[in-house]
Amino acid sequence: MSPGRARRVSLLATLTLLAMTARWGSTFSLIHGLRHRVPVLNS
C-alpha cells in the first residue's frame, strides 16, 4: 500500500471512530433525559 493511500485509510478510520463516538454520546444524553420523563413499567 502506498504511503498516501495508507494515510487516507488511517484518516478515514479516525473520522469514522470520532463519528461513532459522537453518535453514541448523543444517544446517551437522549436516553438519560428520557429516563426521568418516562415512568417505569411494573409487570
ZICORBEL-V480707 format. One record per backbone hydrogen bond with DSSP energy under -1.0 kcal/mol. CO is the residue of the C=O (numbers start at 1). NH is the residue of the N-H. Records with the same first field share a line. If there is no record, write none. Layout:
BEGIN
CO: NH, NH
END
This chain:
BEGIN
2: 6
3: 7
4: 8
5: 9
6: 10
7: 11
8: 12
9: 13
10: 14
11: 15
12: 16
13: 17
14: 18
15: 19
16: 20
17: 21
18: 22
19: 23
20: 24
21: 25
22: 26
23: 27
24: 28
25: 29
26: 30
27: 31
28: 32
29: 33
30: 34
31: 35
34: 38
END
